Amino acid sequence: MTREETEKTLQALAEGVRTWRRAPILHCPHEEGLEYEDVFFPSEDGIPPEGWFIPRSGSDEMIIANHPRWFNRAGLPSHLEPWKSLGVSAGNDFEVNFVPDYKILHDAGYNVLAYDLRNFGHSSSANGGLFTAGRCESRDVIGPLDYAAAAVIRGK
């Protein structure tokens, strides 16, 4: 391999770790018969994450659902490219759908707040689209916590 080819390969590998194509949101709570609200809240640095609030009438208990890298609040379409290539070598090329899990939590008596971290799902872009392994993404947790506290106060 020439020096130029090596540099190009290394740059492509680095870019694959720094950024990633957003996975589409393929599912929503209505599929499981759940009523929900689209919600938006500021992060610690003002980037507005977006999510779903799935209320459970009469409950003051809440689950805040975060997601891992590459995923969004609905899951990961790992049965489709380019997400399929992430895990196919380990046999993880099947779709991940979190919505049935939200129904289980809801039916168990919990309000559910599921949201997209910055640069994922429908949340805003930030930091040039870079994934920072939690350094900046951790700022997105403040908004959902504040939203959850206010929801309890509002009696939702």
Kinemage of the C-alpha trace (Angstrom):
@kinemage 1
@onewidth
@group {chain A} dominant
@subgroup {mainchain}
@vectorlist {calphas} color= white
{ca met a 1} P 0.000 0.000 0.000
{ca thr a 2} L 1.329 3.434 -0.851
{ca arg a 3} L 1.607 6.163 1.775
{ca glu a 4} L -1.325 7.975 0.120
{ca glu a 5} L -3.493 4.819 0.184
{ca thr a 6} L -2.582 4.213 3.828
{ca glu a 7} L -3.505 7.774 4.790
{ca lys a 8} L -6.790 7.523 2.896
{ca thr a 9} L -7.637 4.242 4.637
{ca leu a 10} L -6.766 5.633 8.077
{ca gln a 11} L -8.833 8.766 7.410
{ca ala a 12} L -11.844 6.641 6.408
{ca leu a 13} L -11.494 4.553 9.597
{ca ala a 14} L -11.220 7.661 11.769
{ca glu a 15} L -14.253 9.241 10.116
{ca gly a 16} L -16.254 6.053 10.736
{ca val a 17} L -15.576 6.389 14.466
{ca arg a 18} L -16.196 10.154 14.644
{ca thr a 19} L -19.471 10.350 12.720
{ca trp a 20} L -22.197 8.037 11.524
{ca arg a 21} L -25.269 8.248 9.367
{ca arg a 22} L -28.428 8.768 11.424
{ca ala a 23} L -30.656 5.751 11.685
{ca pro a 24} L -34.246 6.469 10.656
{ca ile a 25} L -37.026 6.251 13.228
{ca leu a 26} L -39.060 3.358 11.835
{ca his a 27} L -41.500 2.821 14.711
{ca cys a 28} L -43.656 4.892 17.046
{ca pro a 29} L -45.684 4.224 20.208
{ca his a 30} L -49.001 4.186 18.291
{ca glu a 31} L -47.961 0.806 16.846
{ca glu a 32} L -48.385 -0.648 20.335
{ca gly a 33} L -51.584 1.303 21.042
{ca leu a 34} L -49.790 3.861 23.216
{ca glu a 35} L -50.757 7.510 23.351
{ca tyr a 36} L -47.733 9.788 23.337
{ca glu a 37} L -46.597 13.364 22.968
{ca asp a 38} L -43.688 14.602 20.876
{ca val a 39} L -41.452 16.514 23.277
{ca phe a 40} L -38.470 18.854 22.998
{ca phe a 41} L -36.248 20.144 25.759
{ca pro a 42} L -32.935 22.000 25.967
{ca ser a 43} L -29.766 20.190 26.857
{ca glu a 44} L -27.198 21.671 29.197
{ca asp a 45} L -25.615 23.553 26.270
{ca gly a 46} L -28.870 24.432 24.476
{ca ile a 47} L -28.957 21.673 21.848
{ca pro a 48} L -32.619 20.538 21.777
{ca pro a 49} L -33.062 16.766 21.987
{ca glu a 50} L -36.400 15.441 20.729
{ca gly a 51} L -38.349 12.545 22.128
{ca trp a 52} L -41.615 10.898 23.100
{ca phe a 53} L -43.427 11.176 26.392
{ca ile a 54} L -45.700 8.180 26.920
{ca pro a 55} L -47.924 9.049 29.884
{ca arg a 56} L -49.314 6.491 32.302
{ca ser a 57} L -52.438 7.909 33.906
{ca gly a 58} L -52.322 7.929 37.700
{ca ser a 59} L -48.615 7.146 37.919
{ca asp a 60} L -45.857 9.361 39.272
{ca glu a 61} L -43.172 6.823 38.324
{ca met a 62} L -41.079 7.482 35.215
{ca ile a 63} L -38.526 5.636 33.153
{ca ile a 64} L -36.144 7.721 31.046
{ca ala a 65} L -34.958 5.637 28.112
{ca asn a 66} L -31.572 6.534 26.675
{ca his a 67} L -30.067 4.750 23.670
{ca pro a 68} L -26.616 3.516 22.660
{ca arg a 69} L -24.550 4.831 19.776
{ca trp a 70} L -26.013 4.351 16.277
{ca phe a 71} L -29.490 3.767 17.756
{ca asn a 72} L -32.300 6.243 18.299
{ca arg a 73} L -35.366 6.262 20.584
{ca ala a 74} L -37.099 3.712 18.315
{ca gly a 75} L -34.182 1.292 18.053
{ca leu a 76} L -31.864 0.429 15.164
{ca pro a 77} L -32.737 -0.783 11.663
{ca ser a 78} L -29.856 -3.258 11.661
{ca his a 79} L -31.667 -5.352 9.088
{ca leu a 80} L -30.930 -2.523 6.602
{ca glu a 81} L -27.660 -1.142 5.256
{ca pro a 82} L -25.488 0.571 6.316
{ca trp a 83} L -26.495 -0.411 9.878
{ca lys a 84} L -26.563 -4.113 8.985
{ca ser a 85} L -22.819 -4.033 8.377
{ca leu a 86} L -22.191 -2.910 11.978
{ca gly a 87} L -23.008 -6.280 13.484
{ca val a 88} L -23.390 -8.810 10.705
{ca ser a 89} L -20.082 -10.528 11.538
{ca ala a 90} L -21.433 -11.302 15.028
{ca gly a 91} L -24.879 -12.291 13.734
{ca asn a 92} L -26.511 -9.046 14.885
{ca asp a 93} L -28.143 -8.076 11.609
{ca phe a 94} L -31.723 -8.063 12.900
{ca glu a 95} L -33.889 -5.031 13.552
{ca val a 96} L -34.016 -3.680 17.108
{ca asn a 97} L -37.381 -2.110 18.003
{ca phe a 98} L -37.647 -0.514 21.466
{ca val a 99} L -41.356 0.360 21.183
{ca pro a 100} L -42.655 -3.025 22.488
{ca asp a 101} L -40.369 -2.542 25.508
{ca tyr a 102} L -41.915 0.873 26.146
{ca lys a 103} L -45.325 -0.829 26.155
{ca ile a 104} L -44.126 -3.333 28.760
{ca leu a 105} L -42.873 -0.477 30.945
{ca his a 106} L -46.078 1.523 30.418
{ca asp a 107} L -48.260 -1.486 31.248
{ca ala a 108} L -46.179 -2.045 34.388
{ca gly a 109} L -47.254 1.419 35.583
{ca tyr a 110} L -44.528 3.737 34.343
{ca asn a 111} L -44.579 6.969 32.390
{ca val a 112} L -41.912 6.608 29.705
{ca leu a 113} L -39.689 9.338 28.304
{ca ala a 114} L -37.607 8.199 25.330
{ca tyr a 115} L -35.398 10.664 23.486
{ca asp a 116} L -32.703 10.967 20.866
{ca leu a 117} L -29.240 12.123 21.810
{ca arg a 118} L -27.682 14.913 19.745
{ca asn a 119} L -26.768 13.817 16.210
{ca phe a 120} L -29.144 10.838 16.446
{ca gly a 121} L -32.760 10.308 15.432
{ca his a 122} L -34.560 13.627 15.089
{ca ser a 123} L -32.502 15.577 17.608
{ca ser a 124} L -30.436 18.549 16.520
{ca ser a 125} L -26.945 18.316 15.133
{ca ala a 126} L -24.120 19.498 17.329
{ca asn a 127} L -20.346 19.463 17.527
{ca gly a 128} L -20.037 19.214 13.745
{ca gly a 129} L -21.911 15.902 13.826
{ca leu a 130} L -19.133 14.281 15.840
{ca phe a 131} L -19.762 11.473 18.300
{ca thr a 132} L -17.754 12.221 21.460
{ca ala a 133} L -18.258 8.960 23.391
{ca gly a 134} L -20.375 10.714 26.004
{ca arg a 135} L -18.346 13.873 26.542
{ca cys a 136} L -20.902 16.098 24.788
{ca glu a 137} L -23.780 13.610 24.665
{ca ser a 138} L -23.900 13.614 28.480
{ca arg a 139} L -25.152 17.210 28.268
{ca asp a 140} L -28.335 15.910 26.647
{ca val a 141} L -29.361 14.103 29.840
{ca ile a 142} L -30.143 17.350 31.696
{ca gly a 143} L -33.163 18.215 29.494
{ca pro a 144} L -34.962 14.896 30.016
{ca leu a 145} L -34.274 15.004 33.764
{ca asp a 146} L -35.719 18.516 33.993
{ca tyr a 147} L -38.683 17.451 31.840
{ca ala a 148} L -39.317 14.424 34.065
{ca ala a 149} L -39.196 16.536 37.235
{ca ala a 150} L -41.631 19.060 35.723
{ca ala a 151} L -43.935 16.258 34.525
{ca val a 152} L -44.160 14.881 38.049
{ca ile a 153} L -44.941 18.372 39.360
{ca arg a 154} L -47.622 18.812 36.657
{ca gly a 155} L -49.107 15.460 37.690
{ca lys a 156} L -48.497 13.823 34.299
